[in-house]
């Protein structure tokens, strides 16, 4: 039998000579091959690429450009797919290329993925044209990646991520607050990300961000307040925006609130105050000893007010946030999960999220641990979500209309019936129990339809004596 001239060596030579960037990842997610075109696109020597492990999340940086080379977990599981791969150049610019992910197998077992990139980067217009009302997993993956580079540092990302009207407004307010020296009040419910938003106001200034001094109102003392203020006194570089970050204003004791007012009025600090306050009626009612906020203090600190919407009011952002937390769970894990099934997202949307973003993170992390495939299914979600789904499936009863006259009449019927039963049917005795005359009781029995007057008179049981009259 004549041997085929096509060999592994000739295939490798063919890939090496290709102008398209090409690489291969094995089942353990290690890069086992890359051609010269990929090395040139990444701006790295091939020796620094081959042998490196990759993970499925959205954090490419100039110092770690390989983080986005991981194929989707579905491709690693054996399903051919297409998508995009991104890199960050030395200029900090994020660029993408379309990619084909071709699963490789040996003896029926998945052995890795061959990745073939397009010959040219996608333009911003091409990327924008691909956005859809119901984004694919690759679009979500790419949106998180782009948002990380253009909008926020890692410690603020999850609280600012989202395309809902509420979050677009919050980001615009953050930008306005970051450009000013005005005091800012950030309100929101538990788990909404108040602190992250407050910190973003400081760090949004980037090169102009000066010193940040945080204080927690729950544990603050007069001494710690004065020390925080003293640490900023005298700092008057006009190019720097220093920030005193006061967390949980609603938990600051009244005597410290009184101490704070003259500090604000003095104007000796070259810093603006950014303050967070819980806007959650249920939490406030549960904390009987929670101090009231001094109205003068609240007014002085709220030159700009930012209301952070609760997660339940921005469910349009749920797919993006869930994907973000899923990819965060992939970091450092042997298990790489690529997406949530649409049915799983539908179930998450039925839950009201009283714990906000923190609770969503916990639910996705638990589902990541429970998942047995490359996707999160409804079966992987915690019991609390399933309980919400069952509750939502129950038909809601329409509120019953209360007609006061009918309600009072039904109560009167029951009371009279009990009195008659207790008096063994004797109307005089029943009337005495009810504190009324027999004629009045008789009249009510007729009015309520409990007896018919003519029938009573025929039976001789309803006759009235001249002395038996209503007073």
Secondary structure per residue as TSV (DSSP state, phi and psi in degrees):
chain	resnum	aa	ss	phi	psi
A	1	X	-	360.0	131.2
A	2	X	-	-75.7	129.5
A	3	X	-	-75.5	137.1
A	4	X	-	-65.6	137.2
A	5	X	S	-72.9	-12.4
A	6	X	-	-81.8	119.2
A	7	X	-	-125.7	171.4
A	8	X	H	-59.3	-38.2
A	9	X	H	-63.7	-42.4
A	10	X	H	-68.2	-34.4
A	11	X	H	-64.8	-44.3
A	12	X	H	-61.7	-41.8
A	13	X	H	-62.5	-37.1
A	14	X	H	-64.8	-43.3
A	15	X	H	-67.3	-39.3
A	16	X	H	-61.5	-34.8
A	17	X	H	-84.7	-8.0
A	18	X	-	-69.1	142.2
A	19	X	S	-80.7	-11.6
A	20	X	S	-85.8	135.2
A	21	X	-	-63.4	131.5
A	22	X	E	-138.3	139.9
A	23	X	E	-150.8	166.6
A	24	X	E	-132.1	142.0
A	25	X	E	-122.7	133.6
A	26	X	E	-85.1	-178.2
A	27	X	T	-64.5	-20.6
A	28	X	T	-90.3	5.7
A	29	X	S	68.1	34.8
A	30	X	B	-102.0	138.3
A	31	X	E	-72.7	118.0
A	32	X	E	-107.5	-9.9
A	33	X	E	-158.3	143.8
A	34	X	E	-150.9	148.0
A	35	X	-	-95.1	176.7
A	36	X	H	-65.6	-32.0
A	37	X	H	-65.9	-37.0
A	38	X	H	-68.3	-43.8
A	39	X	H	-59.1	-39.8
A	40	X	H	-68.2	-39.1
A	41	X	H	-64.7	-39.0
A	42	X	H	-80.6	-18.0
A	43	X	T	74.2	30.9
A	44	X	S	-131.0	156.2
A	45	X	-	-73.9	147.7
A	46	X	G	-56.0	-33.7
A	47	X	G	-64.2	-25.3
A	48	X	G	-87.4	-5.5
A	49	X	T	-103.6	-51.0
A	50	X	T	-66.4	133.6
A	51	X	T	96.6	-11.0
A	52	X	-	-83.0	145.2
A	53	X	B	-88.9	149.1
A	54	X	-	-127.4	153.2
A	55	X	-	-131.2	155.9
A	56	X	S	-91.3	89.0
A	57	X	S	-154.0	-179.9
A	58	X	S	-112.6	57.1
A	59	X	-	-130.2	52.0
A	60	X	-	-71.5	136.1
A	61	X	-	-135.1	167.4
A	62	X	S	-63.9	-29.9
A	63	X	S	-89.4	-16.9
A	64	X	-	-135.9	71.1
A	65	X	T	-76.4	-5.0
A	66	X	T	-91.0	-4.5
A	67	X	T	-64.1	-21.6
A	68	X	T	-99.7	11.0
A	69	X	-	-84.7	-5.6
A	70	X	-	-69.0	128.0
A	71	X	-	-65.4	157.7
A	72	X	-	-58.8	143.1
A	73	X	H	-54.6	-28.0
A	74	X	H	-64.1	-37.8
A	75	X	H	-68.4	-40.1
A	76	X	H	-63.0	-26.6
A	77	X	T	-85.3	-3.2
A	78	X	T	112.4	7.5
A	79	X	-	-104.7	117.5
A	80	X	-	-60.7	143.6
A	81	X	E	-156.0	170.0
A	82	X	E	-125.9	161.9
A	83	X	E	-179.2	-149.0
A	84	X	E	-133.4	154.8
A	85	X	E	-125.0	138.8
A	86	X	E	-119.0	160.4
A	87	X	E	-147.3	158.0
A	88	X	E	-113.0	122.9
A	89	X	-	-78.6	176.4
A	90	X	T	-66.6	-18.8
A	91	X	T	-85.1	1.9
A	92	X	S	82.8	1.7
A	93	X	-	-83.1	136.7
A	94	X	E	-95.8	125.9
A	95	X	E	-127.0	155.9
A	96	X	E	-129.4	154.0
A	97	X	E	-134.8	147.4
A	98	X	E	-67.7	149.2
A	99	X	E	-139.1	144.6
A	100	X	E	-109.3	130.0
A	101	X	E	-109.7	111.0
A	102	X	E	-108.8	110.4
A	103	X	E	-64.9	142.8
A	104	X	E	-111.9	145.8
A	105	X	E	-142.0	154.3
A	106	X	E	-140.4	123.6
A	107	X	T	55.0	40.1
A	108	X	T	79.8	-2.1
A	109	X	E	-108.2	140.8
A	110	X	E	-64.4	128.2
A	111	X	E	-118.8	-1.7
A	112	X	E	148.7	-166.3
A	113	X	E	-140.5	134.3
A	114	X	E	-96.1	129.7
A	115	X	E	-116.6	124.0
A	116	X	E	-115.7	118.8
A	117	X	E	-94.1	156.4
A	118	X	-	-67.2	163.5
A	119	X	S	-77.8	-15.6
A	120	X	S	-137.5	154.7
A	121	X	-	-70.8	153.5
A	122	X	-	-78.2	137.5
A	123	X	-	-79.0	159.5
A	124	X	H	-56.4	-35.1
A	125	X	H	-66.5	-39.7
A	126	X	H	-66.1	-39.8
A	127	X	H	-64.9	-43.1
A	128	X	H	-65.1	-35.0
A	129	X	H	-67.7	-20.3
A	130	X	T	-84.9	-10.7
A	131	X	-	-67.6	139.9
A	132	X	-	-129.0	165.3
A	133	X	S	-65.5	-34.2
A	134	X	S	-116.2	87.6
A	135	X	-	-63.3	145.0
A	136	X	-	-74.0	170.3
A	137	X	H	-60.6	-39.7
A	138	X	H	-64.4	-38.1
A	139	X	H	-65.4	-41.6
A	140	X	H	-62.0	-45.3
A	141	X	H	-58.5	-44.3
A	142	X	H	-72.2	-36.0
A	143	X	H	-64.4	-41.4
A	144	X	H	-63.0	-43.1
A	145	X	H	-61.0	-46.4
A	146	X	H	-68.6	-40.7
A	147	X	H	-62.0	-39.9
A	148	X	H	-59.7	-38.2
A	149	X	H	-79.2	-33.4
A	150	X	H	-102.3	-21.9
A	151	X	T	-114.8	-38.8
A	152	X	-	-153.5	152.9
A	153	X	-	-77.3	167.4
A	154	X	H	-59.1	-37.1
A	155	X	H	-74.0	-7.2
A	156	X	H	-118.2	-4.4
A	157	X	H	-59.2	-52.4
A	158	X	H	-61.3	-31.1
A	159	X	H	-80.8	-18.4
A	160	X	H	-105.9	-10.1
A	161	X	-	-71.1	132.8
A	162	X	-	143.9	151.0
A	163	X	-	-113.1	9.2
A	164	X	S	-67.4	159.1
A	165	X	H	-58.6	-38.9
A	166	X	H	-62.0	-41.9
A	167	X	H	-76.1	-31.9
A	168	X	H	-63.4	-38.8
A	169	X	H	-65.6	-42.5
A	170	X	H	-61.2	-44.5
A	171	X	H	-64.1	-37.7
A	172	X	H	-65.7	-39.1
A	173	X	H	-68.3	-37.1
A	174	X	H	-61.9	-44.8
A	175	X	H	-61.3	-41.9
A	176	X	H	-66.0	-42.7
A	177	X	H	-67.0	-37.5
A	178	X	H	-65.3	-28.0
A	179	X	T	-86.3	-0.6
A	180	X	S	-121.7	174.2
A	181	X	-	-106.6	12.4
A	182	X	-	-72.5	149.8
A	183	X	-	-69.2	146.1
A	184	X	E	-129.9	134.9
A	185	X	E	-111.0	125.4
A	186	X	E	-112.0	115.4
A	187	X	E	-110.4	147.5
A	188	X	E	178.7	163.3
A	189	X	-	-80.7	171.5
A	190	X	T	-56.6	130.1
A	191	X	T	81.6	4.3
A	192	X	S	-79.5	-15.8
A	193	X	-	95.6	31.8
A	194	X	H	-55.4	-47.2
A	195	X	H	-64.9	-41.2
A	196	X	H	-61.6	-41.4
A	197	X	H	-63.6	-42.7
A	198	X	H	-61.7	-43.1
A	199	X	H	-67.5	-35.1
A	200	X	H	-61.7	-32.7
A	201	X	H	-59.9	-40.7
A	202	X	H	-71.0	-50.1
A	203	X	H	-77.5	-15.7
A	204	X	T	-62.5	-25.2
A	205	X	T	-69.9	-15.7
A	206	X	G	53.8	-109.9
A	207	X	G	-63.1	-24.7
A	208	X	G	-87.9	-6.9
A	209	X	E	-68.6	120.1
A	210	X	E	-92.7	-130.2
A	211	X	E	-88.4	138.5
A	212	X	E	-114.5	123.2
A	213	X	E	-120.1	108.5
A	214	X	E	-89.9	144.6
A	215	X	E	-136.1	133.9
A	216	X	E	-100.1	117.1
A	217	X	T	-60.5	-23.4
A	218	X	T	-70.7	-25.9
A	219	X	T	-125.2	6.7
A	220	X	-	-68.2	149.7
A	221	X	-	-124.9	168.1
A	222	X	H	-61.9	-37.4
A	223	X	H	-65.6	-43.9
A	224	X	H	-67.6	-33.8
A	225	X	H	-64.2	-45.7
A	226	X	H	-67.2	-38.1
A	227	X	H	-65.4	-38.4
A	228	X	H	-63.4	-43.7
A	229	X	H	-66.4	-41.7
A	230	X	H	-62.2	-31.1
A	231	X	T	-68.4	-17.4
A	232	X	T	-109.3	-6.5
A	233	X	B	-67.2	131.6
A	234	X	T	91.4	-8.5
A	235	X	-	-83.4	104.5
A	236	X	-	-130.2	39.5
A	237	X	-	-74.0	115.4
A	238	X	T	-63.0	-18.2
A	239	X	T	-85.2	-9.4
A	240	X	-	-109.9	143.3
A	241	X	E	-115.2	99.9
A	242	X	E	-83.5	149.8
A	243	X	E	-135.2	130.0
A	244	X	E	-98.1	113.7
A	245	X	E	-99.4	108.3
A	246	X	E	-103.0	109.8
A	247	X	E	-90.8	145.7
A	248	X	-	57.5	56.5
A	249	X	G	-55.5	-35.0
A	250	X	G	-65.4	-12.1
A	251	X	G	-106.2	3.9
A	252	X	S	-77.7	124.1
A	253	X	-	-57.8	150.2
A	254	X	H	-55.4	-39.1
A	255	X	H	-66.2	-30.9
A	256	X	H	-78.1	-31.1
A	257	X	H	-62.2	-40.1
A	258	X	H	-65.4	-35.0
A	259	X	H	-67.4	-33.9
A	260	X	H	-71.7	-32.9
A	261	X	H	-57.1	-51.0
A	262	X	H	-65.5	-27.0
A	263	X	H	-63.9	-39.7
A	264	X	H	-70.3	-39.3
A	265	X	H	-72.3	-26.6
A	266	X	H	-65.3	-34.2
A	267	X	-	70.8	16.2
A	268	X	-	-86.0	-8.7
A	269	X	B	-93.5	132.1
A	270	X	S	-89.2	59.2
A	271	X	E	-154.6	152.2
A	272	X	E	-104.5	153.8
A	273	X	E	-95.3	131.6
A	274	X	E	-117.3	120.5
A	275	X	E	-122.8	138.5
A	276	X	E	-109.8	144.3
A	277	X	E	-142.7	139.1
A	278	X	E	-75.6	126.9
A	279	X	-	-112.7	64.8
A	280	X	-	-133.8	100.1
A	281	X	H	-57.3	-37.3
A	282	X	H	-66.7	-38.2
A	283	X	H	-67.9	-42.4
A	284	X	H	-63.8	-38.9
A	285	X	H	-69.1	-30.8
A	286	X	H	-73.8	-26.0
A	287	X	-	-97.0	87.6
A	288	X	T	-60.9	-30.1
A	289	X	T	-94.3	8.1
A	290	X	-	-64.2	130.4
A	291	X	-	-71.5	152.2
A	292	X	-	-78.9	146.2
A	293	X	-	-84.3	130.1
A	294	X	-	-59.7	121.7
A	295	X	H	-58.4	-37.3
A	296	X	H	-65.1	-41.3
A	297	X	H	-65.0	-44.4
A	298	X	H	-61.1	-41.5
A	299	X	H	-65.2	-41.1
A	300	X	H	-67.4	-29.6
A	301	X	H	-92.8	-4.3
A	302	X	-	-113.7	45.3
A	303	X	S	-57.3	-43.3
A	304	X	E	-120.8	131.1
A	305	X	E	-118.3	127.7
A	306	X	E	-116.5	121.1
A	307	X	E	-100.1	116.5
A	308	X	E	-87.8	118.6
A	309	X	-	-69.3	144.1
A	310	X	-	-69.4	157.5
A	311	X	G	-58.4	-36.5
A	312	X	G	-62.7	-20.6
A	313	X	G	-96.0	1.0
A	314	X	-	-138.1	53.9
A	315	X	G	-67.8	-14.9
A	316	X	G	-61.5	-25.9
A	317	X	G	-85.3	-5.5
A	318	X	H	-59.0	-45.7
A	319	X	H	-58.9	-41.6
A	320	X	H	-67.1	-44.5
A	321	X	H	-66.3	-40.9
A	322	X	H	-63.4	-41.0
A	323	X	H	-64.4	-39.2
A	324	X	H	-61.3	-48.8
A	325	X	H	-66.7	-32.4
A	326	X	H	-65.2	-45.7
A	327	X	H	-68.1	-32.2
A	328	X	H	-63.4	-36.5
A	329	X	H	-69.5	-23.8
A	330	X	H	-69.8	-27.9
A	331	X	T	-62.0	124.8
A	332	X	T	73.8	7.1
A	333	X	-	-104.4	145.1
A	334	X	S	-70.8	-22.2
A	335	X	-	-96.3	126.0
A	336	X	-	-116.2	116.3
A	337	X	-	-109.4	133.5
A	338	X	-	-92.9	-28.7
A	339	X	E	-164.9	174.8
A	340	X	E	-109.3	136.7
A	341	X	-	-61.2	146.3
A	342	X	H	-54.3	-36.0
A	343	X	H	-65.2	-34.7
A	344	X	H	-67.3	-41.6
A	345	X	H	-63.7	-37.3
A	346	X	H	-60.7	-40.2
A	347	X	H	-69.6	-38.3
A	348	X	H	-62.0	-33.4
A	349	X	H	-71.1	-17.0
A	350	X	T	-83.6	-12.8
A	351	X	S	-87.8	149.7
A	352	X	-	-92.2	-9.4
A	353	X	-	53.9	60.7
A	354	X	T	-63.5	-25.8
A	355	X	T	-92.4	4.8
A	356	X	H	62.1	-144.4
A	357	X	H	-63.0	-35.9
A	358	X	H	-61.4	-40.7
A	359	X	H	-69.5	-40.1
A	360	X	H	-61.9	-42.3
A	361	X	H	-58.1	-44.0
A	362	X	H	-64.4	-40.2
A	363	X	H	-65.3	-44.4
A	364	X	H	-68.1	-38.0
A	365	X	H	-63.5	-42.2
A	366	X	H	-64.8	-40.8
A	367	X	H	-66.2	-36.2
A	368	X	H	-60.4	-42.8
A	369	X	H	-66.2	-35.0
A	370	X	H	-82.8	-20.1
A	371	X	-	-64.4	142.0
A	372	X	-	-116.1	-1.9
A	373	X	S	-127.0	-172.0
A	374	X	S	-81.5	3.1
A	375	X	E	-129.2	153.5
A	376	X	E	-89.3	125.8
A	377	X	-	-106.7	168.0
A	378	X	G	-55.6	-32.9
A	379	X	G	-65.1	-22.3
A	380	X	G	-82.5	-14.0
A	381	X	S	-75.4	148.7
A	382	X	-	-63.8	162.2
A	383	X	H	-59.6	-33.3
A	384	X	H	-62.0	-32.6
A	385	X	H	-71.9	-40.8
A	386	X	H	-63.7	-36.2
A	387	X	H	-63.0	-40.1
A	388	X	H	-64.6	-38.3
A	389	X	H	-64.3	-43.2
A	390	X	H	-63.8	-40.3
A	391	X	H	-64.7	-39.2
A	392	X	H	-68.3	-26.8
A	393	X	H	-76.5	-18.0
A	394	X	S	-74.3	130.5
A	395	X	-	-63.4	134.1
A	396	X	-	-79.4	131.9
A	397	X	-	-77.4	133.1
A	398	X	-	-67.2	136.6
A	399	X	-	-60.2	130.9
A	400	X	-	-72.7	135.4
A	401	X	-	-77.7	130.3
A	402	X	-	-99.1	115.3
A	403	X	-	-100.6	111.8
A	404	X	H	-57.7	-45.8
A	405	X	H	-60.7	-41.4
A	406	X	H	-66.2	-39.9
A	407	X	H	-64.5	-46.5
A	408	X	H	-63.5	-36.3
A	409	X	H	-66.1	-40.7
A	410	X	H	-66.3	-36.4
A	411	X	H	-66.7	-42.3
A	412	X	H	-62.7	-41.1
A	413	X	H	-57.2	-46.3
A	414	X	H	-65.2	-41.9
A	415	X	H	-64.7	-43.9
A	416	X	H	-64.4	-41.9
A	417	X	H	-61.0	-40.0
A	418	X	H	-66.3	-40.9
A	419	X	H	-63.8	-42.3
A	420	X	H	-64.8	-38.7
A	421	X	H	-65.8	-41.4
A	422	X	H	-67.0	-31.4
A	423	X	T	-92.6	12.2
A	424	X	T	54.6	36.4
A	425	X	T	86.5	-4.1
A	426	X	-	-77.9	114.8
A	427	X	H	-69.1	-35.8
A	428	X	H	-63.3	-45.0
A	429	X	H	-65.2	-40.4
A	430	X	H	-64.2	-41.1
A	431	X	H	-61.6	-38.6
A	432	X	H	-64.9	-40.8
A	433	X	H	-62.2	-34.3
A	434	X	H	-87.0	-5.2
A	435	X	T	73.2	32.2
A	436	X	S	-136.7	167.4
A	437	X	-	-77.6	161.6
A	438	X	H	-64.9	-42.6
A	439	X	H	-58.8	-38.9
A	440	X	H	-66.6	-41.5
A	441	X	H	-62.4	-44.1
A	442	X	H	-60.7	-44.5
A	443	X	H	-60.3	-40.3
A	444	X	H	-67.8	-36.3
A	445	X	H	-61.4	-40.2
A	446	X	H	-69.3	-44.5
A	447	X	H	-63.8	-34.5
A	448	X	T	-84.3	-1.9
A	449	X	T	75.6	17.8
A	450	X	S	-80.4	-25.2
A	451	X	S	-141.9	160.3
A	452	X	-	-105.2	128.1
A	453	X	H	-59.6	-45.0
A	454	X	H	-61.6	-40.9
A	455	X	H	-64.7	-40.1
A	456	X	H	-63.4	-42.7
A	457	X	H	-68.3	-37.6
A	458	X	H	-62.8	-36.0
A	459	X	T	-80.9	-4.2
A	460	X	T	77.7	7.9
A	461	X	S	-97.3	-8.6
A	462	X	S	-109.7	7.4
A	463	X	-	-68.0	144.7
A	464	X	-	-113.8	139.3
A	465	X	-	-84.5	160.1
A	466	X	T	-63.7	-23.4
A	467	X	T	-91.2	-6.0
A	468	X	-	-98.9	88.4
A	469	X	-	-133.6	159.7
A	470	X	-	-78.3	133.4
A	471	X	-	-87.9	360.0
